[in-house]
Amino acid sequence: MQRYSVLQAPQRASRRFTSLIVALVCLSSLCFFAFLSNGHNADEVAAAMPAVNTASRGLSFTGRRAGLNPLLTSQRIKLRANSEAQSAPGEADADSESPPVPEAFNVQPGIPPATARPPTPILDMVTNPKSLKNLNMQQLRQLAKELRSDVIHTVSKTGGHLGASLGVVELTTALHYVFDSPEDKILWDVGHQAYPHKILTGRRDRMETLRQEGGLSGFVNRFESEHDPIGAGHSSTSISAGVGLAVGRDMQGKRNHVISVIGDGAITAGMAYEAMNHAGFLDRNQIIILNDNKQVSLPTQYNGGNQAPVGALSGALSRLQANQPLRELREIAKGISKQLPGALPDVAARVDEYTRGIIAGGPSSLFEELGLYYIGPVDGHNLNDLVTILQEVKNTQAAGPVMIHVVTEKGKGYAPAETASDKMHGVGTFDVATGRQNKKKGVADSYTNYFADSLVAEAEKDPKVVGIHAAMGGGTGLNRFAKKFPERCFDVGIAEQHAVTFAAGLAIEGIKPMCAIYSSFLQRAYDQVVHDVALQNLPVRFALDRAGPVGADGSTHAGSFDLSYLGCVPNMILMAPSNEAELINMVATSIAIDDGPSALRFPRGNGIGVDLEKEGIVGLKGTPMEVGKAKLRRCGSDVALVGIGAMVNECLAASEILSKEYGVEATVVDARFCKPLDTEMMSQLAAEHPALLTVEDNAIGGFGAQVTQYLCTQGALDHGKLKLRPLILPDTFIEHATRESQLAQAGLDAKNIVSQVLGVLDRKKNKADADEQLRLAEVEREKARVADLASKTRNFRENKKAGSGEPLVRRGADGIIVDFEQ
């Protein structure tokens, strides 16, 4: 794609002056044309021109980041007020103000809210997106209010991502009103913004199964609905997928629209900019909607202060930029300018650039340089503006990608979410009246908090300890670290690749970085882990939260692969705690390791409730462990169970069942380290037990592979005396359910471990025989009881007077049965 060239220095001043004059002339003409096309009369246009001229005198050659002159703002507001005075009652921009909390939710604190679903008469008629087509603007506004109340009601019962979904209610309504899903492809990024989308696309009756086993996913899911073109549990993928959909569409001669909605921090990832760069180069028709809710970091409001609300001026200018004739005129001008000789195309490009700068101000420049036509910012809660702009963009024949910058408020319309520091980003079930969450009281704190607090304890002793996270300060617990050490905690945005290499740079300088990233999110930075950290043998520490199955977040967030993808990397030390005490000690261990990279992985959920003081932990400050040393947790002789991480507890539970119910005595070992492996312990177990089972909540290639590789190379399996069984996650994606259910599905809970042990030891046949003997013995006991009862009955007959009840003895399929008839 041809880029705008930079003019040579000697010509720059004169050409800029010439371009500015031409731009002002073009602007006047375009304003006149656009105002008339939007129903304004000539007097209104004439009134606006002095304001445009006044605004242009304040234009800076270096860009006007502050926007247009306030005089133009006031003039446009005046024009808008005049046009509203002529509007029909009830139609005068009713949604320019914040939509109120639905009446059912206007409850005073302390008063129990209604448990029934709030009345939603218009939403009740919506069975699919086509149902919106016959609604007028007033009905659409009412639908948006009902949709918002329905989201609040549903999530209060199921938990989930609330704040982001509340922020896109009007945008979702406008998208489905203007476009024709599923023919038009609407891609949501991140997918947790899509609850209103799910409701409008025929899934409302299943919303109360959200994030539950067998129910709806908490994210968009292409296997769930034809209205979800691609699944999205991770961020910043929609533009790339949209480019692919647009190219595929054009190759097949189709004419549908592709709309990528990217927001809630997703625009911060490098992948989004790579995709925009490619989209601008290809110049295919594609609509990109930036949902700007001021959330660079999830789930906290990273950038602090409140952004000024988008007013009438922004809406009017956005309509002007979105105007179909204006865009098509630009396309015609582009074609003409390419035929001009010499430097004239550059001058024409500058005219267009200055005109766009006057109209849009500074924010457009970055997207324009990437080759996108920028429109905005637009008030994302003003349905009238959203519908108008989307319709104009949809109907425009000009080619190329369009960026519509929509400003929304996360948590919009629900006071507890609007005022919460995290905008109620991710919540459990909650009380609608107060927003107070119904948190379960566990025997211990969460693993996430134990990690964060133990890192704080390490940082208090060592000023070189720093924390790094990728827009997940709440999820990783590093917000707790940031409160104590704000200058030593770094949020890099949704940019895991940068986070890892940033940590490598810190390590080179002798700093001790702890890079806290979800297990599934570190997958996005694998090359950086290998090339920038491990290959350099730099002491970067990785804390992988959400290891193994993660419950309601399902397959997109499951940490199913980390033992495999990190265990094969040279120089990497890889740990996994079985309880909160080991986690605290492993944090201390990782900080102490200063000659290479290390990683520790731990599950979602709470600790098991160990006594930290008995474990020698005071003030959450851990003690470094001997690297590569396993721990014997239970002694036996029939079978060895070697667990790693949370699976150690399942092994211990299985060993108790085996001992009490089957007389099988199991040795249980807490491996603690996947790499380096405690080879001495593995050799001893192989020599002293007829069977050895490894247990991990990880896919193939992880801990079991490490043990198998070692035992095979040592010849421990050559004589056929040892039966070796690795228990791992199955070769499939396990969908959302409770973690307990997911482990059972994977065959990794205590019950299934018991079954595996009995099978390895050939005790299943013995168990079946024993069960049959027990059944037969029970039948014999029952027969004896019945015979005794029959004997007593005969005595009863002899002694009972006439007219008494008489017992009848009969033989049934299950043995002898005695009935008494009166």
KOLDORO-826978 format. One record per residue (C-alpha): x, y, z. Coordinates in pm, whole numbers, plus 50000, padded with zeros to 5 digits. Layout:
XYZ...
END
This chain:
500005000050000501355034249913502255053850228502135091450256505645103950192507315130250408508045162350223511625174050195512705200250448513225229750207509715225750066507945216950392506895251450516505545264650187503715232650101502175230550445500885265850405499465257850062497945225550191496355243350483494675268850257493375241450030492285221250333490235250050470488505254350136487805217050118486575216850474484085244550409482725226050107482605192950285480875207650588478265223250363477755190350175477625168750489475355192050683472875192750400472995154850363472105151750729469035173450702470445207650805469315238450621471535264550462471085289250752472475264050996475445257850771476105294650739475965298151115478505270451152481075284550908482415312651135483005286751404484885264851157487025294351050487665303451413488655267751488491015265651191492995296051311493975276051619495325246451417498875235851487501065220551219502265194251467498785181051539496005192351769495695165752038493275186752239490655185251963488655213451807488245248951923485685253452204483855279251989483015252151740481785230252024479415256652151478195264651800477515227651727475685223452057473535253151963472715237451628471915204451796469615221952043467765238851758467265205651578466125188651897463505215251953461855203051634462005166151732458935146551823458225142752195460215114352347462625112552051464975140652148468245122252212466825105052516469875082952558472495110452570472355107752945473435077053140470685050953117469275046053465469445014053659466234995053574463465000953824463744965753961467294974154072466575007954230466634992354573467895008954887470804991455058469624967255322466344959555148466324925054986466024927454605463364909754406464524875154309462334873553999463614884653661462774921553598460014927753344461394929052989458424931552749460424941452439463314917752506460804889752552459874893552185463484890952064464314855351962467134863651718468804894751571466184897951298463664906451570465354940351614464774951851257461204963851312461904984151627461995021951622464635042251807462535046552120461945008952135465645002352079466485024152377463995005352589465414972552463468894983452570467644991052921465934957252944469014939952805471184956253070468814945553348468754910153210472574908253214472644920253576469964895353678471694866153506475234872753627473994878153983472964841553977475824826253778478834848653832481014858853540482324889653362479854917153440481444951453394482584947953033479254933652920477304962253079479484986752889478584973352543474804970452574474014999452340476834989852101475584953952085472024965752022473144989051743475314962551577472524937151559470044963651447472224975351157473994943451047472674909150957474304882551172475254854751105475774864550739477644895250861480444883451089480664900551430483824891451622484004899951994487384906352150487754898952435484934873552434483824881452788482124913152656479614892052469476874884352724474424909152560475354894052223474494859252352471104871252476470184887452143471304857451938468874831752071470624820152386468674839352647466814808852773470144792452859471904822253016471394809053368473584779253270476444803553200479864789153293478254757653436478824722053328476864715153011475814751752988476854782452793480484792652775481584824752945483144835252613482104834652249482254799152119481834788951757480554754751859477774771252058476194794051798476434803351432476534839451550480024833751698482384831551398485414823351616485944815951984487804841752187488864835752546492214852952499492484888752380493534908252073492654882151810489614897551641491364920151389493634892151264490684868451232488664896151068491364902050806491274865150724487484865050700487544895650474490144880850238488304847550231485054865650156486584884849866488204853749720484744838049699482984868949564480804873649871479574907849990478964903450363480454926250628483154917450878483084936351209485794931951473484894946151815488084950052015488134964552365488494960952741492254964152712492664941752407493944970252189497154971252398498504938352260501034938651980499024913751778496294939651730498764964151573500294937051355496804929751227495914966251170499154971150978498294941550754494674952650717495824987050602498194971350351495574947650205492954975550195489974951750213486574961950343486594955450716485084974051010487074976151333485274989651638487525000651921485534997752243487475022552450486335018252811489565032552952490644997853059494264992652963494664968453252492254941553365490454942753593491674976153728491355010653579495025013953500495065049053359493455064953663491395096053612488015097853449487865106453081485595135252988482275123152851481775123952478479375152252400477365165452107480425178251918482055144151898478835128151785478325154551514481865152651382481745114951382478595116451171480365140450936483325116950896481095086650854479055103950585478915082050277479435109550014482455122850203484175089050206483355082149844484595116949752487895108749924488165076649720487585095949398490165121749503492675094149573492215080249224492655114449064495705123349275497525091749163497405105048806498925138848900502545145448805505525150949034504945160149396501275168949353500085135449494502005143449812500315177249831496915160849784497745136050058498635164650287495355182050212493485150550309495625146750621495045182350740491325179850668491125147850868493165164451145490735193351167487785169751177489105142451403491925157651599494955138551720493595103551792493145095651425496795099251327498055065451450495245045751289495445066250970499185058850944498355021950967496015026150670492655026950851489965052950797489365066751146485925077251277485425089951629485405092151914481745082351937479585080652250479105043452295475935048452498474145070452244472115046352033471075072751783474675081751698475795045451693473025034751457473565064551226477305059251199477085021651155474455025450883476595050850697479655028550717477674998050612476185015550307479415031650188480895016049873484415029249930487025002249985489324997650280489314991350655487485015350887488235021551253485275034051461486455046451799483625041152050483965053952406482025034252668481895031553044482634997853197479834987853435477445012953276473965014953423474624995653745475755018154028477774991954224479764984053910480245020353811481695028854152483734997154211487485000554161487504970653925484134979553766482964945153880485094929953606484794893953718482354884653993480814855354171477124854754250476044887254415473224906454576471734928854308470694956454550474174962154692476544944854450477974925454744479344892154628478434859354793481944846754850482384812254990484354809755311487134784455270489454768955522492264789355372492994819555155493434816454780496674803954631496824837054441496864857154764499394834054929501674839254630501294877054630501734880955005504794858555011506304879054728505674910154936507524893355223510484886154993510474921954862510564935655215513854917555265515304923354918514954957054740515794941154405512614920454394510054934254145506724921754012505564921453650502134912953513500354916153180497204936153262496194911253530497024928253859493874915054020493984880153874497634874153962497404891254302500094916654215497754945154301498534935254660502224938254580501674971754407499984986454714503144980254916505684986654641504075008254369507445017054216508464980654192505364966554023505034968853646501834964253447502794961153081499244958252946498054927852754501544921852623502944889052754505764888452498506994922352609506584912752976508984883252939511694901752749511274932252974511954908753266515044895853084516384931153059515804936653429517604904353511520644915153311520874945553537520824923953849517164930153936515074900254047511884900253837508904878353921506824875853605503294866053714501264853653417498464828353390499644794653263497494796952949498584832952880502314824952899501724803552590501574836552400505184844252494506804810352443509484822252201510504849452445510764823752727513014801852512515084827452324515234857952548515364840752888516384804152883518894806452598520494835952777520264816653107518844847353281517344844753632513794854653542511164839653772507764829053637504684824453855502044805353661498634809253824495644788653703497644756753639495604726353545491804727053504490344760753603486644753853652484114778553512486564795953275486824763353083489214752752812490384787452705492024794253041493044759053143496734755953231497014721953067500404724452897502944742953111504754712353250505214701452888506214734252725508524745153008509814710953105511524706552768513384739952783517064737752885518184756653199514604759053333513824748853692510164738953723508284735954054504714728654164503454731054524500924707154675499704732154936500024768355041503044762355264505004747554975503904776354754505294801655000508564782555023508764779654645508434817254608511414820354841513234793554640512694811254310513984844154450517064825754580517764809854241520034835154076521894815053813519094807053568515364808353498512774791853721509014787353719506414776853972502864767053882499844765654112496114759654071493094781954086491244781054416492024780554785494734763654985493984731855176494324747355521497744736455644499104751655965501724775855838503394779956175503864742456208505484743755865507934769655994506424799155808506134831855997504814863655839504374845755504508164846255455509204812855313512384792655336514254782255019513924745154942516594721454817516224722854441515224689754282514314672254608511004653454642509224646354970507914612955099504354618055224503214582055295504934548055308503594515855157504804485454966502124476254711502254506354478503974540254449501914571254367504064600754260502044632654233503074667754145501344699554254497694697354353497564661054237499504650754548496354656354753494344633954521497034607254561496824609754940493034606554931493314576454698495854559854927493414561855220490654545355015493024518254893494124510455247490714510655415488614493855148491034471154961493984465155187496384480654937499194500755096500484528754875503604549854900502824586254816505564610054703505254647554654507594653554359507644691554408510064695354115509294684753760512744696253661515314688153787513814654653877514654637354206516264608054029517404591654350513834590054477512554576854142515144549154136514294538854491510564537754419511124516954107513264492154297510944487854595507474486854433505844464254174503944493854024504494531253995501914557053885502684593653814499774617953849499654653253702496994678053586498884684053265498834670552910501204645552755504894654052768504964667453123506014652453456505164616653361507324619953051510234631853266509914601753499509444577053214512444590753026514664587253329513524551953424513844539853065517364553153025518314537053358516964503153246514394501753526511814486953289514074462053114513284432153336509524435853330509264437953707507924473653726504524483953595504624521053504501484541853439501484579553375498104595353458497684627753261494994649953113493294633652813493984644852459490924667152445489804701352567487744699252885484934724652888483684746053177482514728253492483704727553851487354718653891486304687154079484124676253789486874683753538489364662353732486804634153740486274637353363490034635253318490304604653542492524623153787490394624154102490954600654395488234576354285489744571853939493264568754078492004540254298490514523353992493784526853802495764512054090493414482054119493734476553746497524477953751497674453754044495084430953881492834435854179489694443653980488864406753927489564399954293487344429154385484504415954168484794381554328484794396654673481744417454592479914386254466480784367154784479504396054990476254396154793475734358654835476494360655205473944388355240471344366755061472044337655298471674360455598468374373055465467144337355411468054328255766466224358655894463124349855695463254313355812463404325256169460464348056102458534318755948459184297556257457864325056476454864327756248454014290756293454114295856667451934326056621449354305256434449184279456708448694304456981446624331056807442874330156852440514328156553439924360956368443494372856403445674383256114447234353455938450694354155791451244341355440454644328355332455494329654960458624326154750459634355354533462434362354286464554377954562463984350354818461364342955082458914370755162456464370455452453244389955417450624396155686447014399955582444474412555823
END
